[in-house]
């Protein structure tokens, strides 16, 4: 491994449920970028628990010039960090020239998607409002300005590239190329291909729940599914998903308005910082 490449200098820090998995794997197609394995090592959440050598082992031994850590957990804190002990300052201590990519999804949609993600995984959640009241984490993660302010205390604004989720949906290859250029690399090298969005929202039906319960956790299930997809034709993937899943139900407009009111002030701050507008 090149000593110049480690530790990573490029971080895809969020937001959760905003297309980061799709973007990370597209960027990983570039010959000068290596994505970590797992995609979200989360090392800087608690570096002492795993150690720097564990983190080094998340990347290939022989690799190109740029390493990518795509841990959305780096913008999922629920309280203001101690300015002398938080994720941004831990990153700065080892990578003072770090750059950050942050995909911003409408916070109402992001919160609802996170709720359904946990519901799908079998968490005993009630209706949306009850889940949010019981677990403020669902909305805390969508307080983008609160999250990013912790980084701006340690890194200049020009180290951040903010991407709108809708833009990523319209032009995934173009967005990936822009992110690669932001990292200081030539986006024309290689041939980026977009196959399908990762982590789309759905619910397991009865058959799907039986399958999911065979695995000790969602990561193991995902790795098994990835292996099966690699060994079988695409039509088999589609038939299997159709047999085991059903669409998520539509969220009531009153619930969406209830959530939107919580994000109004945060959204105004983010529009001033990024030019991306969410509130209506």
C-alpha positions in Angstrom: 0.0 0.0 0.0 1.2 3.5 -0.8 2.0 5.4 2.4 0.8 8.5 0.6 -2.6 7.0 0.1 -3.4 6.0 3.7 -5.2 7.3 5.6 -7.9 8.3 3.2 -8.2 12.0 2.1 -11.7 11.6 0.5 -14.8 11.0 2.6 -18.4 10.5 1.5 -20.0 11.5 4.8 -23.7 11.4 4.1 -26.5 11.7 4.3 -27.8 8.2 5.2 -30.6 7.1 2.7 -29.5 9.6 0.2 -27.9 7.5 -2.5 -24.5 7.3 -1.0 -24.1 3.6 -1.7 -24.8 4.1 -5.4 -22.4 7.0 -5.6 -19.7 5.2 -3.7 -19.7 2.2 -5.9 -19.7 4.3 -9.1 -16.7 6.3 -7.9 -15.0 3.0 -7.0 -15.1 2.1 -10.8 -12.5 4.9 -11.4 -9.0 3.3 -11.7 -7.5 5.9 -9.3 -10.0 5.3 -6.4 -10.3 2.4 -4.0 -13.4 2.2 -1.8 -13.0 0.6 1.6 -14.4 -2.8 2.4 -16.7 -2.6 4.2 -18.0 0.5 2.4 -18.8 2.1 5.8 -15.9 1.3 8.1 -17.0 4.0 10.6 -13.5 4.1 12.0 -13.6 7.7 13.2 -16.7 7.1 15.3 -14.6 5.2 17.8 -11.1 4.7 16.6 -9.7 3.3 19.8 -12.1 0.3 19.7 -10.6 -1.1 16.4 -7.2 0.5 15.9 -5.4 2.1 12.9 -4.2 -1.3 11.6 -7.8 -2.6 11.4 -8.6 0.6 9.4 -5.6 0.1 7.1 -6.8 -3.4 6.4 -10.1 -2.1 5.1 -8.3 -1.1 1.9 -6.4 -3.2 -0.7 -2.7 -3.8 -0.2 -2.0 -2.5 -3.7 -4.1 0.5 -4.5 -4.3 3.6 -6.6 -3.7 7.2 -5.3 -7.0 7.9 -3.6 -8.9 6.0 -0.9 -12.6 6.6 -0.3 -14.3 6.1 3.1 -18.0 6.3 2.6 -19.2 6.2 6.2 -22.6 8.0 6.6 -22.2 7.5 10.3 -19.8 10.5 10.3 -22.8 12.8 10.0 -25.2 10.9 12.3 -24.3 12.4 15.7 -27.3 13.4 17.8 -25.6 16.0 20.0 -23.0 18.7 19.4 -19.5 17.1 19.7 -17.0 18.4 22.2 -14.9 20.7 19.9 -11.8 18.9 21.2 -13.1 15.4 20.8 -15.4 14.7 17.8 -15.3 13.0 14.4 -14.2 16.0 12.4 -11.2 16.7 14.6 -10.3 13.0 14.6 -10.2 13.1 10.8 -8.2 16.3 10.8 -5.6 14.8 13.1 -4.7 12.2 10.5 -5.8 13.8 7.2 -5.6 17.6 7.5 -6.1 17.9 3.7 -9.3 15.8 3.7 -12.1 16.5 1.3 -15.8 15.7 2.0 -18.8 14.9 -0.2 -22.3 15.3 1.3 -25.4 14.2 -0.6 -28.4 16.1 0.6 -31.9 14.5 0.3 -35.1 16.4 1.3 -34.9 15.8 5.1 -38.6 14.7 5.2 -38.0 12.1 2.5 -34.7 11.0 4.2 -36.4 10.6 7.6 -39.3 8.6 6.1 -36.8 6.4 4.2 -34.8 5.7 7.3 -38.0 4.8 9.2 -39.0 2.3 6.5 -35.4 0.9 6.4 -35.7 0.0 10.1 -39.3 -1.2 9.7 -38.1 -3.5 6.9 -35.4 -4.9 9.1 -37.9 -6.0 11.7 -37.6 -3.3 14.3 -40.9 -3.1 16.4 -41.9 0.4 15.3 -45.3 2.0 15.5 -46.6 4.6 13.1 -44.2 7.3 11.8 -45.0 10.0 14.3 -44.8 7.6 17.3 -41.4 6.3 16.0 -40.0 9.8 15.6 -41.2 10.8 19.1 -39.8 7.6 20.6 -36.5 7.9 18.7 -35.5 11.5 17.9 -32.5 10.1 16.0 -34.7 9.8 12.9 -34.9 13.6 12.6 -31.6 14.4 14.2 -29.8 12.8 11.3 -31.7 15.1 8.9 -30.5 18.3 10.7 -27.9 18.8 8.0 -26.7 22.2 9.1 -26.2 21.1 12.7 -24.1 18.2 11.4 -22.0 20.1 8.9 -21.3 23.0 11.3 -19.2 20.6 13.3 -17.0 20.1 10.3 -16.8 23.7 9.2 -15.3 24.5 12.6 -12.2 22.5 11.5 -12.2 22.5 7.7 -12.7 25.4 5.2 -15.9 25.5 3.0 -14.0 24.7 -0.2 -13.2 21.2 1.1 -16.9 20.3 0.8 -18.9 19.3 -2.2 -22.7 19.3 -1.6 -24.8 17.2 -4.0 -28.6 17.3 -4.3 -30.2 13.9 -4.2 -32.5 14.8 -7.1 -29.4 15.7 -9.2 -27.9 12.3 -8.4 -31.1 10.7 -9.5 -31.2 12.6 -12.8 -27.5 12.2 -13.8 -25.7 9.6 -11.6 -22.7 9.3 -14.0 -22.3 13.1 -14.3 -22.4 13.5 -10.5 -19.9 10.7 -10.0 -17.6 12.4 -12.5 -18.0 15.8 -10.7 -17.1 14.1 -7.4 -14.0 12.5 -8.9 -12.9 15.9 -10.3 -13.5 17.4 -6.8 -11.0 14.8 -5.5 -8.4 16.2 -7.9 -8.5 13.2 -10.3 -9.3 13.0 -14.0 -12.9 11.9 -14.4 -12.3 10.9 -18.0 -10.2 7.9 -17.0 -12.1 4.6 -16.9 -15.7 4.0 -17.9 -18.2 4.7 -15.2 -21.4 2.7 -15.5 -24.7 3.1 -13.7 -26.6 -0.2 -13.3 -29.4 0.4 -10.8 -30.0 2.4 -7.5 -28.7 0.6 -4.4 -30.8 0.3 -1.2 -34.2 1.2 -2.7 -37.1 1.4 -0.3 -39.3 -1.7 0.1 -40.9 -3.9 2.7 -40.3 -7.6 3.1 -43.5 -9.7 2.7 -43.9 -13.0 4.6 -41.5 -15.0 2.3 -38.9 -12.2 2.5 -39.1 -12.1 6.3 -38.5 -15.8 6.5 -35.4 -15.4 4.3 -34.1 -12.4 6.1 -34.4 -14.1 9.5 -32.0 -16.9 8.3 -29.1 -14.4 8.7 -27.6 -13.0 12.0 -27.7 -9.4 10.7 -28.5 -7.3 7.7 -24.8 -7.0 6.6 -24.5 -10.8 6.3 -27.7 -11.0 4.4 -26.5 -8.3 2.0 -23.3 -10.1 1.3 -25.1 -13.3 0.6 -27.5 -11.5 -1.8 -24.5 -9.9 -3.5 -22.9 -13.3 -4.1 -26.1 -14.7 -5.5 -26.5 -11.7 -7.8 -23.0 -12.2 -9.1 -23.7 -15.8 -10.0 -27.1 -15.6 -11.5 -28.8 -13.7 -14.4 -30.5 -10.3 -13.9 -34.0 -11.7 -14.5 -33.5 -14.1 -11.5 -32.7 -11.1 -9.2 -35.9 -9.3 -10.3 -38.1 -12.3 -9.9 -36.7 -13.0 -6.4 -37.2 -9.5 -5.3 -40.7 -9.5 -6.6 -41.5 -12.7 -4.7 -40.1 -11.4 -1.4 -41.0 -7.7 -1.2 -43.8 -5.2 -1.5 -43.7 -1.4 -1.9 -43.7 0.8 1.1 -47.0 2.5 1.9 -47.5 6.2 1.1 -46.9 8.6 3.9 -49.8 10.8 4.8 -49.5 14.5 3.7 -50.3 15.6 7.3 -47.3 13.5 8.5 -45.1 15.1 5.9 -46.1 18.6 6.9 -45.6 17.7 10.5 -42.0 16.7 9.7 -41.4 19.6 7.4 -42.1 22.1 10.2 -39.3 20.5 12.2 -36.7 21.1 9.5 -37.7 24.6 8.3 -35.0 26.6 10.1 -32.3 24.0 9.3 -33.3 24.0 5.7 -32.9 27.8 5.5 -29.4 27.6 6.9 -28.4 24.9 4.4 -29.8 26.9 1.5 -27.6 29.8 2.5 -24.6 27.5 2.7 -25.2 25.4 -0.3 -27.8 26.9 -2.5 -29.9 23.7 -2.3 -33.5 24.4 -1.3 -35.8 21.9 0.4 -38.6 23.8 2.1 -41.6 24.8 0.1 
